[in-house]
């Protein structure tokens, strides 16, 4: 049985195909349209999935959609009734589209499918799965656990904003759920907007800004008190209640009442072009710490309710890898699984898994899948890559794999930045060694170089580390693998350098430039790192590269960042990789078995 999983019309549209419980292919619409976080119906992603599997639409048995549109429409209507007459203009403006996309969504979906395969005489049946159940299924079915507790947290699905589950051998039991408008995800996004970042895109920037904060400062202490006293009430089980007098996201435009927030925090709302000051860092730290406290309450309550040893996480808040690291550090559960694509993209697959399971076509696979659930997108042969390179007068003779790896390692050791384009494209927001930019983590100036000359982004933002799985505990305080770059942990004491005595008096730029460890390219100012581990079975080529690098340097730690520039999706094709390589200060490009450099007039 073939199931086409789809997420669309809110954030990160995606599609996948599942056959008898096995995921064959998955991709996000943004990778084809080149529009970051593209939320339109994933026509291009569906076409790719069908072409990759050599299937026609008539061969698909069911379409699994990641939410229940009518239930979501009910929430939209009740939301506007609650705030009326405010928001009436928005209600009138958007109602025709909402009716089409929610009330008559089954017809809307089938009309979209017809544009993909006009020759299809019959279309698949459509099945709708609740949003948070889609999150939960993605987390559970990609885990190595037969039984697990599952926690899902995001902005909002239909009504649910947080859900606690117990899943035993595929049987799902809902323990408890929190309903809109009381949402930890929306609270975090409100601070994202207040600090001048874009909602649903800048949350990870605020997470990266938080370690520059000072928990002893007046701004931090005032913010900590204000959040708990005025903005949100927290209950012992981790549920919350927002004080809606300070929020306006129900109106659909802005998240917060700006003047009230400015009065509360004593800080003007930052515009995106404004310089980031210490006060902004202190505020980011306050909401980050608050979020960690609430999630730990939820996790502790879930442990108490289920008694399970294993925990799975999903939903947009699970992208907060600092929170994930705190959960593991607390050892509330024996094992924690955070899959890639924990947001809406992964829900497309989760919905597909759930429909397959309900129809008796999923046997829970307890193998540790690792990156088998990451590399699910397009791939290109050396012949196809050669054709692209010939069109731009590039090299036409491929290297043997061993020679290619030697060249990459030698360039990395020389301080060069290498684009790495290999195999199937990653599914999810993070490059995990297929569409990556690599550099030596021990290079003191590499963070500034990557941010300023290649990624074209804010200088305060840190980079992730990639290393051999067997080397993990030699460098980091983490007792489980992190194959999906979803966990932040502290670097071990022996690799740290002491903080300057005047550290808190330094500017943000000076803190960025402080050499904090033996591996400053991947260690943040609080001695933390976002970690990706690589094992031999699930990514042999990257494993061999790291092994060669270790043989020549004594360590396997590299910077791994996504192969793109700021505000663009990760590259998908060899053409896009080559253009990104040319338009940045990247030094070399390993694309398939071809190697291109900018020195000696190779480009």
ROSEVO-637852 format. One record per residue (C-alpha): z negated, x negated, y; residue number from 0. Coordinates in steps of 0.25 Angstrom, whole numbers, plus 5000, padded with zeros to 4 digits. Each point is the difference from the previous one (the first is absolute). Layout:
! residues N
{site {Z,X,Y},NUM}
...
***
This chain:
! residues 603
{site {5000,5000,5000},0}
{site {5004,4995,5014},1}
{site {4991,5003,5012},2}
{site {5005,4997,5014},3}
{site {4987,4998,5009},4}
{site {5002,5002,5015},5}
{site {4991,4998,5012},6}
{site {5006,5004,5014},7}
{site {4999,5006,5014},8}
{site {4987,4993,5004},9}
{site {4999,4985,4998},10}
{site {5007,4990,4991},11}
{site {5010,5009,4993},12}
{site {5003,4995,4986},13}
{site {5006,5003,4986},14}
{site {4998,4996,4986},15}
{site {5005,5003,4986},16}
{site {4990,5001,4988},17}
{site {5005,5002,4986},18}
{site {4990,5005,4989},19}
{site {4989,4994,5009},20}
{site {5006,4987,5003},21}
{site {5004,4996,5014},22}
{site {5014,4995,5001},23}
{site {5003,4998,5014},24}
{site {4994,5003,5014},25}
{site {5003,4997,5014},26}
{site {4997,5005,5015},27}
{site {5010,5006,5009},28}
{site {4997,4990,5011},29}
{site {5006,4988,4992},30}
{site {5014,5007,5000},31}
{site {5000,5006,5014},32}
{site {4993,4988,5006},33}
{site {4990,5010,5008},34}
{site {4986,4995,4998},35}
{site {4991,5011,4993},36}
{site {5013,5010,5000},37}
{site {4994,5013,4996},38}
{site {5014,5008,4999},39}
{site {5004,5006,4986},40}
{site {5002,4987,4992},41}
{site {5015,5003,4997},42}
{site {5003,4985,4999},43}
{site {4988,4997,4991},44}
{site {5004,5011,4991},45}
{site {5015,4995,4999},46}
{site {4995,4986,4997},47}
{site {4991,5005,4989},48}
{site {5011,5008,4993},49}
{site {5010,4989,5001},50}
{site {4990,4989,4995},51}
{site {4997,5009,4988},52}
{site {5014,5005,4998},53}
{site {4996,5014,5000},54}
{site {5006,5012,5007},55}
{site {4991,5011,5007},56}
{site {5004,5009,4988},57}
{site {4992,4991,4991},58}
{site {4987,5001,5008},59}
{site {4991,5010,4994},60}
{site {4990,5002,5011},61}
{site {4998,4996,5014},62}
{site {4985,4997,5003},63}
{site {4996,5002,5015},64}
{site {4988,4993,5005},65}
{site {4993,5012,5007},66}
{site {5000,5015,5000},67}
{site {5008,5004,5013},68}
{site {4995,5014,5001},69}
{site {4985,4995,4999},70}
{site {5003,4990,5011},71}
{site {5007,5011,5008},72}
{site {4988,5008,4999},73}
{site {4992,4989,5006},74}
{site {5009,4998,5011},75}
{site {4999,5015,5004},76}
{site {4985,5001,4999},77}
{site {5000,4987,5008},78}
{site {5007,5007,5011},79}
{site {4993,5013,4999},80}
{site {4987,4992,5002},81}
{site {5004,4993,5013},82}
{site {5008,5011,5006},83}
{site {5005,5002,5011},84}
{site {5000,4985,5001},85}
{site {5012,4994,4993},86}
{site {5009,5012,5001},87}
{site {5012,4992,5005},88}
{site {5000,4991,4989},89}
{site {4998,5012,4990},90}
{site {5012,5006,5006},91}
{site {5008,4987,5000},92}
{site {4998,4996,4986},93}
{site {4998,5014,4993},94}
{site {5015,5001,4995},95}
{site {5000,4986,4994},96}
{site {4986,5003,4993},97}
{site {5005,5013,4994},98}
{site {5013,4994,4995},99}
{site {4992,4987,4994},100}
{site {4988,5007,4995},101}
{site {5001,5015,4998},102}
{site {5015,4998,4994},103}
{site {4998,4986,4995},104}
{site {5005,5003,4986},105}
{site {5014,5004,5006},106}
{site {4999,4988,5010},107}
{site {4998,4990,4989},108}
{site {5011,5006,4991},109}
{site {5009,5000,5012},110}
{site {4997,4985,5002},111}
{site {5002,4997,4986},112}
{site {5014,5007,5000},113}
{site {5004,4990,5011},114}
{site {4997,4989,4990},115}
{site {5008,5005,4988},116}
{site {5010,5011,5005},117}
{site {5006,5000,4986},118}
{site {4987,5005,4993},119}
{site {5001,5014,4994},120}
{site {4985,5001,4998},121}
{site {4988,4994,5007},122}
{site {4987,4996,4995},123}
{site {4988,5009,5001},124}
{site {4990,4997,5011},125}
{site {4985,4998,4998},126}
{site {4990,4998,5011},127}
{site {4988,4991,4998},128}
{site {4988,5000,5010},129}
{site {5000,4988,5009},130}
{site {4987,4994,4996},131}
{site {5003,5002,4985},132}
{site {5013,4992,5002},133}
{site {4991,4989,5006},134}
{site {4991,5001,4988},135}
{site {5010,5000,4990},136}
{site {5007,4988,5006},137}
{site {4987,4992,5000},138}
{site {4996,5004,4986},139}
{site {5013,4999,4992},140}
{site {5003,4986,5006},141}
{site {4986,4995,4996},142}
{site {4996,4994,4987},143}
{site {4989,5010,4998},144}
{site {4999,5012,4990},145}
{site {4988,5006,5007},146}
{site {4998,4998,5015},147}
{site {4994,5005,5013},148}
{site {5010,5002,5011},149}
{site {4998,5001,5015},150}
{site {5011,5004,5009},151}
{site {4999,4999,5016},152}
{site {5011,5002,5010},153}
{site {5002,5008,5013},154}
{site {5003,5013,4994},155}
{site {5008,5006,4989},156}
{site {5001,5015,4999},157}
{site {4985,5003,5004},158}
{site {4994,4988,4992},159}
{site {4996,4987,5008},160}
{site {4991,4994,4989},161}
{site {4999,5003,4985},162}
{site {4992,4995,4989},163}
{site {5005,5001,4985},164}
{site {4996,4997,4986},165}
{site {5012,4997,4991},166}
{site {4997,4999,4985},167}
{site {5012,4997,4991},168}
{site {5009,5007,5010},169}
{site {4991,5012,5002},170}
{site {4997,5002,5015},171}
{site {4987,5005,5005},172}
{site {4999,5002,5015},173}
{site {4985,4997,5004},174}
{site {5000,5002,5015},175}
{site {5010,5001,5012},176}
{site {4999,4999,5015},177}
{site {5009,5009,5008},178}
{site {5008,4999,5014},179}
{site {4997,4997,5011},180}
{site {4988,4992,4995},181}
{site {5008,4987,4996},182}
{site {4995,4986,4999},183}
{site {5015,4996,5001},184}
{site {5002,5008,5013},185}
{site {4988,4994,5006},186}
{site {5005,4986,4997},187}
{site {5014,5003,5006},188}
{site {4993,5006,5012},189}
{site {4994,4986,5003},190}
{site {5014,4994,4997},191}
{site {5006,5008,5011},192}
{site {4988,4997,5009},193}
{site {5002,4986,4999},194}
{site {5015,5000,5003},195}
{site {5006,5000,4986},196}
{site {5010,5010,4994},197}
{site {4993,5011,4991},198}
{site {5005,4999,4985},199}
{site {5005,4986,5003},200}
{site {4990,4992,5008},201}
{site {4987,5002,4991},202}
{site {5002,4987,4993},203}
{site {5001,4993,5013},204}
{site {4987,5006,5004},205}
{site {4994,4995,4987},206}
{site {5005,4986,5003},207}
{site {4994,5000,5014},208}
{site {4986,5004,4995},209}
{site {4996,4986,4995},210}
{site {5001,4995,5015},211}
{site {4989,5010,5004},212}
{site {4986,4996,5003},213}
{site {4989,5009,4993},214}
{site {4990,4995,5010},215}
{site {5008,5004,5012},216}
{site {4996,5012,5009},217}
{site {5014,5006,4998},218}
{site {4998,5000,4985},219}
{site {4986,5006,5000},220}
{site {5003,5011,5010},221}
{site {5012,5003,4991},222}
{site {4992,5000,4987},223}
{site {4990,5010,5007},224}
{site {5011,5009,5006},225}
{site {5008,5001,4987},226}
{site {4987,5005,4993},227}
{site {4994,5008,5011},228}
{site {5012,5007,5006},229}
{site {5013,4999,4992},230}
{site {4996,5002,4985},231}
{site {4989,5004,4991},232}
{site {4999,4994,4987},233}
{site {4993,5006,4988},234}
{site {4993,4993,4988},235}
{site {5012,5002,4991},236}
{site {5010,4994,5009},237}
{site {5006,5013,5006},238}
{site {5001,5001,5015},239}
{site {5001,5010,5011},240}
{site {5008,4996,5013},241}
{site {4996,5005,5013},242}
{site {5013,5007,5004},243}
{site {4996,5000,5015},244}
{site {5005,4986,5000},245}
{site {5013,5001,4992},246}
{site {5013,5007,5003},247}
{site {5009,4997,4988},248}
{site {5000,5015,4997},249}
{site {5009,5001,5012},250}
{site {5010,4991,4993},251}
{site {5002,4990,5011},252}
{site {4989,4990,5003},253}
{site {4988,4997,4991},254}
{site {4989,5000,5010},255}
{site {4995,5006,5013},256}
{site {5002,4987,5008},257}
{site {4990,5002,5012},258}
{site {4989,5004,4991},259}
{site {5002,4988,4991},260}
{site {5001,4991,5012},261}
{site {4987,5005,5005},262}
{site {4993,4999,4987},263}
{site {5004,4986,4997},264}
{site {5001,4995,5014},265}
{site {5014,4994,4998},266}
{site {5013,5004,5005},267}
{site {5010,5005,4989},268}
{site {5009,4988,4997},269}
{site {5015,5001,5002},270}
{site {5009,4993,4990},271}
{site {5005,4990,5010},272}
{site {4986,4996,5005},273}
{site {4993,4987,4996},274}
{site {4990,5001,4989},275}
{site {4986,4997,5005},276}
{site {4987,4997,4993},277}
{site {4995,5014,5002},278}
{site {5012,5005,4992},279}
{site {4996,4991,4989},280}
{site {4986,5005,5000},281}
{site {5004,5014,5000},282}
{site {5009,4997,4988},283}
{site {4989,4994,4993},284}
{site {4991,5012,5002},285}
{site {5009,5010,4994},286}
{site {5004,4990,4989},287}
{site {4986,4999,4996},288}
{site {4997,5014,5001},289}
{site {5012,5003,4991},290}
{site {4995,4991,4990},291}
{site {4986,5006,5000},292}
{site {5006,5014,4998},293}
{site {5009,4996,4988},294}
{site {4988,4993,4993},295}
{site {4992,5013,5001},296}
{site {5012,5007,4994},297}
{site {5002,4990,4989},298}
{site {4985,5000,4997},299}
{site {5000,5015,4999},300}
{site {5012,5000,4991},301}
{site {4993,4990,4991},302}
{site {4988,5009,4999},303}
{site {5008,5012,4997},304}
{site {5009,4995,4990},305}
{site {4993,4988,4993},306}
{site {5013,4993,4998},307}
{site {5002,4985,5000},308}
{site {5014,5000,5006},309}
{site {5004,5004,5014},310}
{site {5015,5003,5005},311}
{site {5003,5001,5015},312}
{site {5011,5006,5007},313}
{site {5004,5007,5013},314}
{site {5003,4993,5013},315}
{site {4986,4995,5002},316}
{site {5001,4992,4988},317}
{site {5010,4991,5008},318}
{site {4987,4995,5006},319}
{site {4999,4988,4991},320}
{site {4987,4996,5007},321}
{site {4993,5013,4996},322}
{site {5006,4997,4986},323}
{site {4994,4986,5000},324}
{site {4986,5006,5004},325}
{site {5001,5010,4988},326}
{site {5002,4989,4990},327}
{site {4990,4991,5007},328}
{site {4989,5011,4998},329}
{site {5003,5001,4985},330}
{site {4998,5015,5000},331}
{site {5011,5001,4989},332}
{site {5003,4990,4990},333}
{site {5015,5000,5003},334}
{site {5008,5004,5012},335}
{site {5015,5004,5000},336}
{site {5008,5001,5013},337}
{site {5015,5002,4997},338}
{site {5011,4996,5010},339}
{site {5006,5011,5009},340}
{site {4986,5007,5001},341}
{site {5006,5009,5011},342}
{site {5010,5011,4999},343}
{site {5011,4992,4994},344}
{site {4991,4998,4987},345}
{site {4997,5015,5000},346}
{site {5015,5002,4996},347}
{site {4997,4993,4987},348}
{site {4987,5006,4999},349}
{site {5006,5014,5000},350}
{site {5010,4996,4990},351}
{site {4990,4994,4991},352}
{site {4992,5013,5001},353}
{site {5011,5009,4997},354}
{site {5004,4992,4988},355}
{site {4986,5000,4995},356}
{site {4999,5015,5002},357}
{site {5012,5002,4991},358}
{site {4995,4991,4990},359}
{site {5008,4987,5003},360}
{site {4990,4990,5004},361}
{site {4992,4992,4990},362}
{site {4990,4992,5008},363}
{site {5004,4986,5000},364}
{site {4987,4991,5001},365}
{site {5008,4987,5000},366}
{site {4998,4992,5013},367}
{site {5013,5003,5007},368}
{site {4998,4991,5012},369}
{site {5012,4998,5008},370}
{site {5009,5008,4990},371}
{site {4996,5012,5009},372}
{site {5004,4991,5013},373}
{site {5014,4996,4997},374}
{site {5008,5013,4999},375}
{site {5011,4999,5010},376}
{site {5014,4994,5002},377}
{site {5004,4987,4994},378}
{site {5012,4991,5002},379}
{site {5007,4991,4990},380}
{site {5004,4985,5004},381}
{site {5015,5005,5000},382}
{site {4996,5011,5010},383}
{site {4992,4990,5009},384}
{site {5012,4990,4999},385}
{site {5009,5010,5005},386}
{site {4991,5002,5012},387}
{site {4999,4985,5003},388}
{site {5015,4998,4999},389}
{site {5002,5010,5011},390}
{site {4991,4992,5009},391}
{site {5005,4986,4996},392}
{site {4987,4997,4992},393}
{site {4998,4992,4988},394}
{site {5008,5005,4988},395}
{site {4994,4992,4988},396}
{site {4986,5005,4995},397}
{site {4989,4990,4996},398}
{site {4994,5000,4986},399}
{site {4986,5007,5001},400}
{site {4992,4987,4999},401}
{site {5008,4993,5011},402}
{site {4999,5012,5009},403}
{site {4984,5000,4998},404}
{site {5000,4985,5003},405}
{site {5007,5002,5013},406}
{site {4991,5011,5004},407}
{site {4988,4993,4997},408}
{site {5004,4987,5007},409}
{site {5004,5008,5013},410}
{site {4986,5007,4999},411}
{site {4993,4987,4999},412}
{site {5008,4995,5012},413}
{site {4994,5012,5008},414}
{site {5013,5008,5000},415}
{site {5000,5015,4999},416}
{site {5008,5006,4989},417}
{site {5006,5014,4998},418}
{site {4999,5004,4985},419}
{site {5009,5011,4995},420}
{site {4999,5002,4985},421}
{site {5001,5011,4990},422}
{site {4997,5015,5002},423}
{site {4995,5004,5014},424}
{site {4985,5004,5001},425}
{site {4996,5014,5001},426}
{site {4989,5002,5011},427}
{site {4997,4994,5013},428}
{site {4997,4986,4995},429}
{site {5009,4989,4996},430}
{site {4995,4995,4987},431}
{site {5009,4988,4997},432}
{site {5014,5007,4999},433}
{site {5003,5002,5015},434}
{site {4991,4989,5006},435}
{site {4998,4989,5010},436}
{site {4993,4988,4995},437}
{site {4993,4989,5006},438}
{site {4989,4989,4997},439}
{site {4986,5007,5002},440}
{site {4994,4986,5004},441}
{site {5009,4998,5012},442}
{site {4991,5001,5012},443}
{site {5011,5006,5009},444}
{site {5007,5009,4991},445}
{site {4993,5013,5004},446}
{site {5004,4998,5015},447}
{site {5014,4996,4996},448}
{site {5002,5012,4991},449}
{site {4995,5010,5010},450}
{site {5007,4994,5012},451}
{site {5014,4995,4994},452}
{site {5002,5008,4988},453}
{site {4993,5014,4999},454}
{site {5000,5001,5016},455}
{site {4986,5007,5000},456}
{site {4986,4999,5005},457}
{site {4994,4986,4998},458}
{site {4986,5006,4995},459}
{site {5006,5005,4988},460}
{site {4997,4993,4987},461}
{site {5009,4997,4988},462}
{site {4997,5003,4985},463}
{site {4999,4989,4989},464}
{site {5007,4999,4987},465}
{site {4995,4991,4989},466}
{site {4999,4999,4985},467}
{site {4991,5010,4993},468}
{site {4993,4989,4993},469}
{site {4996,4993,5013},470}
{site {4994,5012,5006},471}
{site {4985,4997,4998},472}
{site {5002,4985,5004},473}
{site {5003,5005,5014},474}
{site {4995,5014,5003},475}
{site {4988,5008,4997},476}
{site {5007,5011,4992},477}
{site {4998,5003,4985},478}
{site {5012,5008,4997},479}
{site {5015,4998,5002},480}
{site {5007,5005,5012},481}
{site {5015,5002,4997},482}
{site {5003,5010,5011},483}
{site {4995,4993,5012},484}
{site {4990,5011,5001},485}
{site {4986,4993,5001},486}
{site {4994,4991,5011},487}
{site {4989,4990,4995},488}
{site {4993,4988,5006},489}
{site {5005,4986,4997},490}
{site {4990,4991,4993},491}
{site {4990,4992,5008},492}
{site {5006,4986,4996},493}
{site {5013,5003,5007},494}
{site {4994,5005,5013},495}
{site {4999,4992,5013},496}
{site {4987,5003,5009},497}
{site {5002,5009,5012},498}
{site {5000,4994,5014},499}
{site {4986,5001,5006},500}
{site {5006,5008,5011},501}
{site {5009,5009,4991},502}
{site {4996,5013,5007},503}
{site {5004,4995,5013},504}
{site {5014,4996,4996},505}
{site {5012,5009,5004},506}
{site {5007,5007,4989},507}
{site {5012,4990,5001},508}
{site {4990,4988,4998},509}
{site {4994,5007,4988},510}
{site {5014,5002,4995},511}
{site {5002,4985,5001},512}
{site {4987,4995,4994},513}
{site {5002,4993,4987},514}
{site {4990,5008,4992},515}
{site {5003,4995,4986},516}
{site {5008,4991,4991},517}
{site {5010,5011,5000},518}
{site {5001,5005,5014},519}
{site {5013,5007,4998},520}
{site {4994,5011,4991},521}
{site {4985,5000,5004},522}
{site {4996,5010,5011},523}
{site {4990,4997,5011},524}
{site {4989,5006,4991},525}
{site {5003,4991,4988},526}
{site {5007,5012,4993},527}
{site {5014,5000,4994},528}
{site {5009,5011,4995},529}
{site {5003,4996,4986},530}
{site {5012,5001,4990},531}
{site {4998,4994,4986},532}
{site {5012,4997,4991},533}
{site {5001,4999,4985},534}
{site {5010,4994,4991},535}
{site {5004,5013,4993},536}
{site {5003,5009,5011},537}
{site {5007,4990,5010},538}
{site {5004,4988,4993},539}
{site {5009,4994,5011},540}
{site {4990,5001,5011},541}
{site {4989,4995,4990},542}
{site {5009,4988,4997},543}
{site {5002,4997,5015},544}
{site {4985,5000,5002},545}
{site {4997,4991,4988},546}
{site {5010,4990,5005},547}
{site {4994,5001,5014},548}
{site {4986,4997,4994},549}
{site {5006,4988,4992},550}
{site {5004,4994,5013},551}
{site {4989,5004,5009},552}
{site {4988,5002,4991},553}
{site {4999,5015,5004},554}
{site {5008,5013,4998},555}
{site {4997,5007,5013},556}
{site {5012,5005,5009},557}
{site {5001,5009,5011},558}
{site {5008,5013,4996},559}
{site {5005,5009,5010},560}
{site {5010,5011,5000},561}
{site {5015,4996,5002},562}
{site {5002,5007,5013},563}
{site {4997,4999,5015},564}
{site {4991,5009,5008},565}
{site {5003,5015,5000},566}
{site {5011,4999,4989},567}
{site {4999,5004,4985},568}
{site {5000,4989,4990},569}
{site {5014,4995,4997},570}
{site {5007,5006,4988},571}
{site {5013,4994,4999},572}
{site {5006,4985,5000},573}
{site {5007,5003,5013},574}
{site {4987,5005,5006},575}
{site {4993,4988,4995},576}
{site {5010,4990,5006},577}
{site {5000,5007,5013},578}
{site {4985,5000,5001},579}
{site {5001,4985,4997},580}
{site {5010,4997,5011},581}
{site {4993,5008,5010},582}
{site {4986,4993,4998},583}
{site {4995,4986,5000},584}
{site {4999,5000,4985},585}
{site {5005,4987,4994},586}
{site {5005,5003,4986},587}
{site {5004,5012,4992},588}
{site {5000,5001,4985},589}
{site {5008,5012,4996},590}
{site {5002,5001,4985},591}
{site {5004,4986,4995},592}
{site {5006,4996,5014},593}
{site {4993,4992,5010},594}
{site {5004,5000,5015},595}
{site {4994,4991,5011},596}
{site {5001,4999,5015},597}
{site {5000,4985,5000},598}
{site {5012,4991,4998},599}
{site {5009,5011,5005},600}
{site {4999,5008,4987},601}
{site {4999,5012,5009},602}
***
